[in-house]
Amino acid sequence: MALNILMGKAGEAYAEKQFMDMGYKVTYPTEYKQGDLRVVDVTTGEIVRVEVKTARRGQNGRWQVCFRKGKKTDCHHADLVVMQLVLDSGQVIPYFIPSSDIGMLQGTSFSNATSPSGKWAGYRRGDYRIFGGVQ
């Protein structure tokens, strides 16, 4: 199996655990192209379709994330994109981006995962809380 596929599966499992640790219910969609995870607020029943994108630093020293690529990858069908940048230490830096804010971008890259500047800086998060009622 290709390394990028393994990284993607590991990223989905990591995000699932983080959401569950926040008290959310997590399921996998049965519909084609509807995000990687369904995150459910157990107090309200609200559901968010989540596309998980996980990247490690490449040989060029940058983290590169693909939002759209042919028929395989398309964040447009999810409500929220969770972009996880993995540091060399293994620490994961999460960014929570509404898919509508990604627009038609094919992808993005970072030179600094921990201190972003520009467009994505405001989306960096310290935890995986996406609903107001669950602690």
C-alpha positions as CSV (number, residue, x, y, z in Angstrom):
1,M,0.0,0.0,0.0
2,A,1.3,3.5,-0.9
3,L,2.6,5.6,1.9
4,N,0.1,8.4,1.2
5,I,-2.8,6.0,1.6
6,L,-1.4,4.7,4.9
7,M,-0.9,8.3,6.1
8,G,-4.5,9.0,5.1
9,K,-5.9,6.0,7.0
10,A,-3.8,6.8,10.1
11,G,-5.0,10.4,9.9
12,E,-8.6,9.4,9.8
13,A,-8.1,7.1,12.8
14,Y,-6.3,9.8,14.7
15,A,-9.1,12.3,14.0
16,E,-11.8,9.8,14.9
17,K,-10.1,9.2,18.3
18,Q,-9.8,12.9,19.0
19,F,-13.5,13.5,18.2
20,M,-14.5,10.6,20.4
21,D,-12.3,12.0,23.2
22,M,-14.3,15.2,22.9
23,G,-17.5,13.2,23.6
24,Y,-18.8,13.0,20.0
25,K,-20.1,9.9,18.2
26,V,-18.2,9.1,15.0
27,T,-19.4,7.0,12.1
28,Y,-18.2,6.3,8.6
29,P,-20.4,7.4,5.7
30,T,-21.9,4.8,3.5
31,E,-22.5,7.2,0.6
32,Y,-19.9,7.7,-2.0
33,K,-17.9,11.0,-1.8
34,Q,-19.6,12.3,1.4
35,G,-16.5,13.0,3.5
36,D,-14.4,10.6,5.6
37,L,-16.2,10.8,8.9
38,R,-19.6,11.7,10.3
39,V,-19.2,13.5,13.6
40,V,-22.4,13.6,15.7
41,D,-23.1,15.9,18.7
42,V,-24.8,13.4,21.1
43,T,-26.7,16.1,22.9
44,T,-28.3,17.7,19.8
45,G,-28.0,15.1,17.1
46,E,-26.3,17.6,14.8
47,I,-24.1,15.9,12.2
48,V,-21.1,17.3,10.5
49,R,-19.5,15.6,7.4
50,V,-15.8,15.7,7.9
51,E,-13.1,15.3,5.3
52,V,-9.7,14.5,6.9
53,K,-6.5,15.6,5.2
54,T,-3.2,14.6,6.8
55,A,0.2,15.6,5.7
56,R,3.8,15.1,6.8
57,R,6.7,17.4,5.8
58,G,7.9,16.5,2.3
59,Q,11.4,16.4,0.9
60,N,11.0,20.0,0.0
61,G,10.6,20.9,3.6
62,R,6.9,21.8,3.2
63,W,3.6,20.2,4.2
64,Q,1.4,19.8,1.1
65,V,-2.3,19.2,1.3
66,C,-4.5,18.2,-1.7
67,F,-8.1,19.3,-1.6
68,R,-9.1,18.2,-5.1
69,K,-7.6,15.7,-7.5
70,G,-9.6,14.1,-10.3
71,K,-12.4,11.8,-9.1
72,K,-10.5,10.5,-6.0
73,T,-10.3,13.6,-3.8
74,D,-12.8,16.4,-3.4
75,C,-13.4,18.2,-0.2
76,H,-16.5,20.0,-1.6
77,H,-18.8,17.2,-0.5
78,A,-18.0,17.6,3.2
79,D,-19.1,20.3,5.6
80,L,-15.7,20.6,7.3
81,V,-12.1,19.8,6.3
82,V,-9.8,18.8,9.2
83,M,-6.3,19.4,8.0
84,Q,-3.7,17.7,10.2
85,L,-0.1,18.6,9.7
86,V,2.2,16.0,11.3
87,L,5.5,17.3,12.7
88,D,8.7,15.2,12.7
89,S,8.1,14.6,16.4
90,G,4.7,13.0,15.7
91,Q,2.7,15.9,17.1
92,V,-0.3,16.7,15.1
93,I,-1.3,20.4,14.4
94,P,-5.0,20.6,13.4
95,Y,-6.8,23.1,11.3
96,F,-10.6,23.2,10.9
97,I,-11.7,24.8,7.6
98,P,-15.3,25.0,6.4
99,S,-15.3,23.4,2.9
100,S,-17.0,26.6,1.6
101,D,-13.9,28.5,2.6
102,I,-11.7,26.3,0.5
103,G,-13.6,27.2,-2.7
104,M,-12.1,25.7,-5.8
105,L,-8.5,25.5,-4.5
106,Q,-6.7,22.3,-5.6
107,G,-4.4,22.3,-2.6
108,T,-2.2,24.3,-0.3
109,S,1.2,24.1,1.3
110,F,2.9,25.3,4.5
111,S,6.5,26.1,5.3
112,N,5.8,26.4,9.0
113,A,3.1,24.1,10.5
114,T,3.2,25.5,14.0
115,S,3.1,29.3,13.2
116,P,1.1,29.7,10.1
117,S,0.6,33.1,8.5
118,G,-1.8,34.2,5.8
119,K,-5.0,32.6,4.8
120,W,-5.0,29.5,7.1
121,A,-3.7,31.1,10.3
122,G,-7.2,31.7,11.8
123,Y,-8.2,28.0,11.3
124,R,-5.6,26.5,13.6
125,R,-7.1,24.7,16.6
126,G,-5.9,23.4,19.9
127,D,-8.5,20.7,20.2
128,Y,-11.2,18.9,18.1
129,R,-14.2,20.6,19.5
130,I,-16.6,21.4,16.7
131,F,-19.9,21.8,18.6
132,G,-20.6,24.2,21.4
133,G,-22.4,21.8,23.8
134,V,-20.0,18.9,24.3
135,Q,-17.0,19.3,26.6
